[in-house]
Amino acid sequence: MHAFVPRLDLDHAKRPIAELDKLIPGVGQELEAAIAKHPVPPIAAEAGLLAAILKSPTWWGCANRRHRAVMAMVHRATNNPGFTRAERKQILRMGKKTARAARAEVRGIAATAILRSWRSLHRFFAILMVLAVAIHIGVAWYYGYRWIFSD
């Protein structure tokens, strides 16, 4: 399950910002500042599953605020009449990539925290199920033997 958690690839996150900065000088720093205004809410490494689940709305809110901040900045930039239609489309495309990368960072941290705590809970339930199977076999053998083979 941990393999499916999105990992933050800094090159993937920085590439659209660098391309936007080429089209609109100075916007890269503004985008990084807008993303930095919405830091990922931390959670202790030893936090349990319940704490991680209760923290989820905070993480999703942070991801959405980052996305909205980036897209608002991109939409303000595309309102500049000096850009051609093709440049506006490219700015919008790079802005969407940047917003998705900013959101993916938060979602990756949230998913990692939930899965980290899930592992210990899963281990407990696995042991409980093995014990339940053993008890079930014992009870079925005891009562089934008498019921099937009784006179």
ZADO-1210 file (C-alpha; in nm, 4 decimals, padded with zeros to 6 digits):
<atoms>
<atom x="00.0000" y="00.0000" z="00.0000" code="MET" pos="1"/>
<atom x="00.2860" y="00.2364" z="00.0769" code="HIS" pos="2"/>
<atom x="00.4053" y="00.2010" z="-00.2836" code="ALA" pos="3"/>
<atom x="00.0842" y="00.3631" z="-00.4080" code="PHE" pos="4"/>
<atom x="00.1179" y="00.6708" z="-00.1883" code="VAL" pos="5"/>
<atom x="00.2133" y="00.9720" z="-00.4021" code="PRO" pos="6"/>
<atom x="00.5656" y="01.0852" z="-00.3295" code="ARG" pos="7"/>
<atom x="00.6728" y="01.4439" z="-00.3724" code="LEU" pos="8"/>
<atom x="00.9071" y="01.4750" z="-00.6668" code="ASP" pos="9"/>
<atom x="01.0719" y="01.8143" z="-00.6279" code="LEU" pos="10"/>
<atom x="01.1698" y="01.8266" z="-00.9965" code="ASP" pos="11"/>
<atom x="00.8100" y="01.7543" z="-01.0926" code="HIS" pos="12"/>
<atom x="00.6890" y="02.0329" z="-00.8615" code="ALA" pos="13"/>
<atom x="00.9555" y="02.2889" z="-00.9593" code="LYS" pos="14"/>
<atom x="00.9436" y="02.2352" z="-01.3364" code="ARG" pos="15"/>
<atom x="00.6058" y="02.4077" z="-01.4000" code="PRO" pos="16"/>
<atom x="00.7041" y="02.6912" z="-01.1655" code="ILE" pos="17"/>
<atom x="01.0275" y="02.7420" z="-01.3626" code="ALA" pos="18"/>
<atom x="00.8362" y="02.7406" z="-01.6922" code="GLU" pos="19"/>
<atom x="00.5890" y="02.9947" z="-01.5561" code="LEU" pos="20"/>
<atom x="00.8782" y="03.2062" z="-01.4356" code="ASP" pos="21"/>
<atom x="01.0176" y="03.2106" z="-01.7919" code="LYS" pos="22"/>
<atom x="00.6847" y="03.3363" z="-01.9260" code="LEU" pos="23"/>
<atom x="00.6168" y="03.5776" z="-01.6406" code="ILE" pos="24"/>
<atom x="00.9368" y="03.6821" z="-01.4627" code="PRO" pos="25"/>
<atom x="00.9013" y="03.6829" z="-01.0845" code="GLY" pos="26"/>
<atom x="00.5855" y="03.4722" z="-01.0672" code="VAL" pos="27"/>
<atom x="00.7823" y="03.1648" z="-00.9573" code="GLY" pos="28"/>
<atom x="00.8797" y="03.3260" z="-00.6287" code="GLN" pos="29"/>
<atom x="00.5235" y="03.4463" z="-00.5771" code="GLU" pos="30"/>
<atom x="00.3895" y="03.0946" z="-00.6360" code="LEU" pos="31"/>
<atom x="00.6397" y="02.9419" z="-00.3945" code="GLU" pos="32"/>
<atom x="00.5452" y="03.2073" z="-00.1362" code="ALA" pos="33"/>
<atom x="00.1736" y="03.1366" z="-00.1891" code="ALA" pos="34"/>
<atom x="00.2332" y="02.7651" z="-00.1384" code="ILE" pos="35"/>
<atom x="00.4517" y="02.8305" z="00.1677" code="ALA" pos="36"/>
<atom x="00.1685" y="03.0353" z="00.3255" code="LYS" pos="37"/>
<atom x="-00.0229" y="02.7089" z="00.3604" code="HIS" pos="38"/>
<atom x="00.2187" y="02.4703" z="00.5346" code="PRO" pos="39"/>
<atom x="00.1267" y="02.1070" z="00.5754" code="VAL" pos="40"/>
<atom x="-00.0181" y="02.0503" z="00.9249" code="PRO" pos="41"/>
<atom x="00.2270" y="01.8221" z="01.1066" code="PRO" pos="42"/>
<atom x="00.1397" y="01.5036" z="01.2902" code="ILE" pos="43"/>
<atom x="00.3545" y="01.3096" z="01.5339" code="ALA" pos="44"/>
<atom x="00.5242" y="01.0014" z="01.3920" code="ALA" pos="45"/>
<atom x="00.3795" y="00.7864" z="01.6697" code="GLU" pos="46"/>
<atom x="00.0241" y="00.9172" z="01.6251" code="ALA" pos="47"/>
<atom x="-00.2447" y="00.6523" z="01.6040" code="GLY" pos="48"/>
<atom x="-00.4898" y="00.5830" z="01.3270" code="LEU" pos="49"/>
<atom x="-00.7697" y="00.7749" z="01.4959" code="LEU" pos="50"/>
<atom x="-00.5511" y="01.0856" z="01.5323" code="ALA" pos="51"/>
<atom x="-00.4509" y="01.0608" z="01.1654" code="ALA" pos="52"/>
<atom x="-00.8117" y="01.0210" z="01.0519" code="ILE" pos="53"/>
<atom x="-00.9227" y="01.3147" z="01.2668" code="LEU" pos="54"/>
<atom x="-00.6434" y="01.5234" z="01.1117" code="LYS" pos="55"/>
<atom x="-00.7597" y="01.4384" z="00.7564" code="SER" pos="56"/>
<atom x="-01.0044" y="01.7301" z="00.7164" code="PRO" pos="57"/>
<atom x="-00.7231" y="01.9673" z="00.8103" code="THR" pos="58"/>
<atom x="-00.4983" y="01.8140" z="00.5455" code="TRP" pos="59"/>
<atom x="-00.7664" y="01.8248" z="00.2757" code="TRP" pos="60"/>
<atom x="-00.8415" y="02.1875" z="00.3641" code="GLY" pos="61"/>
<atom x="-00.4726" y="02.2741" z="00.3355" code="CYS" pos="62"/>
<atom x="-00.4512" y="02.0972" z="-00.0026" code="ALA" pos="63"/>
<atom x="-00.7541" y="02.2862" z="-00.1320" code="ASN" pos="64"/>
<atom x="-00.6245" y="02.6215" z="-00.0027" code="ARG" pos="65"/>
<atom x="-00.2933" y="02.5626" z="-00.1798" code="ARG" pos="66"/>
<atom x="-00.4718" y="02.4714" z="-00.5013" code="HIS" pos="67"/>
<atom x="-00.6964" y="02.7783" z="-00.4847" code="ARG" pos="68"/>
<atom x="-00.4047" y="03.0113" z="-00.4040" code="ALA" pos="69"/>
<atom x="-00.2029" y="02.8894" z="-00.7023" code="VAL" pos="70"/>
<atom x="-00.4980" y="02.9002" z="-00.9410" code="MET" pos="71"/>
<atom x="-00.5994" y="03.2496" z="-00.8252" code="ALA" pos="72"/>
<atom x="-00.2478" y="03.3736" z="-00.8942" code="MET" pos="73"/>
<atom x="-00.2450" y="03.2052" z="-01.2347" code="VAL" pos="74"/>
<atom x="-00.5837" y="03.3512" z="-01.3290" code="HIS" pos="75"/>
<atom x="-00.4632" y="03.6986" z="-01.2307" code="ARG" pos="76"/>
<atom x="-00.1580" y="03.6465" z="-01.4517" code="ALA" pos="77"/>
<atom x="-00.3643" y="03.5334" z="-01.7504" code="THR" pos="78"/>
<atom x="-00.5764" y="03.8499" z="-01.7315" code="ASN" pos="79"/>
<atom x="-00.2759" y="04.0466" z="-01.8570" code="ASN" pos="80"/>
<atom x="-00.3720" y="04.1702" z="-02.2072" code="PRO" pos="81"/>
<atom x="-00.0094" y="04.1402" z="-02.3263" code="GLY" pos="82"/>
<atom x="-00.0303" y="03.7626" z="-02.3661" code="PHE" pos="83"/>
<atom x="-00.1419" y="03.5779" z="-02.6752" code="THR" pos="84"/>
<atom x="-00.4059" y="03.3099" z="-02.6536" code="ARG" pos="85"/>
<atom x="-00.1430" y="03.0349" z="-02.6844" code="ALA" pos="86"/>
<atom x="00.0609" y="03.1881" z="-02.4016" code="GLU" pos="87"/>
<atom x="-00.2476" y="03.2087" z="-02.1819" code="ARG" pos="88"/>
<atom x="-00.3240" y="02.8419" z="-02.2457" code="LYS" pos="89"/>
<atom x="00.0344" y="02.7485" z="-02.1621" code="GLN" pos="90"/>
<atom x="00.0277" y="02.9594" z="-01.8430" code="ILE" pos="91"/>
<atom x="-00.2988" y="02.7972" z="-01.7393" code="LEU" pos="92"/>
<atom x="-00.1626" y="02.4481" z="-01.8126" code="ARG" pos="93"/>
<atom x="00.1544" y="02.5129" z="-01.6101" code="MET" pos="94"/>
<atom x="-00.0548" y="02.6659" z="-01.3319" code="GLY" pos="95"/>
<atom x="-00.2717" y="02.3558" z="-01.3128" code="LYS" pos="96"/>
<atom x="00.0377" y="02.1365" z="-01.2954" code="LYS" pos="97"/>
<atom x="00.1769" y="02.3517" z="-01.0147" code="THR" pos="98"/>
<atom x="-00.1529" y="02.3408" z="-00.8254" code="ALA" pos="99"/>
<atom x="-00.1741" y="01.9624" z="-00.8597" code="ARG" pos="100"/>
<atom x="00.1840" y="01.9250" z="-00.7351" code="ALA" pos="101"/>
<atom x="00.1120" y="02.1485" z="-00.4342" code="ALA" pos="102"/>
<atom x="-00.1986" y="01.9455" z="-00.3542" code="ARG" pos="103"/>
<atom x="-00.0169" y="01.6134" z="-00.4075" code="ALA" pos="104"/>
<atom x="00.2442" y="01.7050" z="-00.1477" code="GLU" pos="105"/>
<atom x="-00.0219" y="01.7424" z="00.1207" code="VAL" pos="106"/>
<atom x="-00.2108" y="01.4307" z="00.0137" code="ARG" pos="107"/>
<atom x="00.1102" y="01.2275" z="00.0134" code="GLY" pos="108"/>
<atom x="00.1944" y="01.3324" z="00.3680" code="ILE" pos="109"/>
<atom x="-00.1615" y="01.2559" z="00.4825" code="ALA" pos="110"/>
<atom x="-00.1694" y="00.9150" z="00.3186" code="ALA" pos="111"/>
<atom x="00.1707" y="00.8243" z="00.4615" code="THR" pos="112"/>
<atom x="00.0589" y="00.9169" z="00.8139" code="ALA" pos="113"/>
<atom x="-00.2608" y="00.7150" z="00.7846" code="ILE" pos="114"/>
<atom x="-00.0857" y="00.4104" z="00.6399" code="LEU" pos="115"/>
<atom x="00.1916" y="00.4280" z="00.9004" code="ARG" pos="116"/>
<atom x="-00.0654" y="00.3992" z="01.1788" code="SER" pos="117"/>
<atom x="-00.2766" y="00.1485" z="00.9868" code="TRP" pos="118"/>
<atom x="00.0076" y="-00.1030" z="00.9799" code="ARG" pos="119"/>
<atom x="00.0025" y="-00.1586" z="01.3569" code="SER" pos="120"/>
<atom x="-00.3772" y="-00.1831" z="01.3651" code="LEU" pos="121"/>
<atom x="-00.3706" y="-00.4288" z="01.0758" code="HIS" pos="122"/>
<atom x="-00.1142" y="-00.6434" z="01.2568" code="ARG" pos="123"/>
<atom x="-00.3412" y="-00.6573" z="01.5638" code="PHE" pos="124"/>
<atom x="-00.6431" y="-00.7640" z="01.3570" code="PHE" pos="125"/>
<atom x="-00.4379" y="-01.0258" z="01.1701" code="ALA" pos="126"/>
<atom x="-00.3312" y="-01.1882" z="01.4973" code="ILE" pos="127"/>
<atom x="-00.6879" y="-01.1675" z="01.6246" code="LEU" pos="128"/>
<atom x="-00.8158" y="-01.3418" z="01.3098" code="MET" pos="129"/>
<atom x="-00.5579" y="-01.6229" z="01.3415" code="VAL" pos="130"/>
<atom x="-00.6711" y="-01.6791" z="01.6990" code="LEU" pos="131"/>
<atom x="-01.0367" y="-01.6718" z="01.5916" code="ALA" pos="132"/>
<atom x="-00.9688" y="-01.9312" z="01.3207" code="VAL" pos="133"/>
<atom x="-00.7943" y="-02.1593" z="01.5710" code="ALA" pos="134"/>
<atom x="-01.0852" y="-02.1302" z="01.8158" code="ILE" pos="135"/>
<atom x="-01.3339" y="-02.1874" z="01.5338" code="HIS" pos="136"/>
<atom x="-01.1545" y="-02.5041" z="01.4227" code="ILE" pos="137"/>
<atom x="-01.1432" y="-02.6331" z="01.7801" code="GLY" pos="138"/>
<atom x="-01.5131" y="-02.5663" z="01.8426" code="VAL" pos="139"/>
<atom x="-01.6173" y="-02.7081" z="01.5046" code="ALA" pos="140"/>
<atom x="-01.4098" y="-03.0204" z="01.5628" code="TRP" pos="141"/>
<atom x="-01.5494" y="-03.0716" z="01.9117" code="TYR" pos="142"/>
<atom x="-01.9162" y="-03.0133" z="01.8338" code="TYR" pos="143"/>
<atom x="-01.9062" y="-03.1344" z="01.4756" code="GLY" pos="144"/>
<atom x="-01.7467" y="-03.4646" z="01.5705" code="TYR" pos="145"/>
<atom x="-02.0167" y="-03.5349" z="01.8291" code="ARG" pos="146"/>
<atom x="-02.2995" y="-03.4211" z="01.6087" code="TRP" pos="147"/>
<atom x="-02.1984" y="-03.6053" z="01.2920" code="ILE" pos="148"/>
<atom x="-02.0716" y="-03.9275" z="01.4475" code="PHE" pos="149"/>
<atom x="-02.3099" y="-03.9571" z="01.7436" code="SER" pos="150"/>
<atom x="-02.5414" y="-04.2599" z="01.7838" code="ASP" pos="151"/>
</atoms>
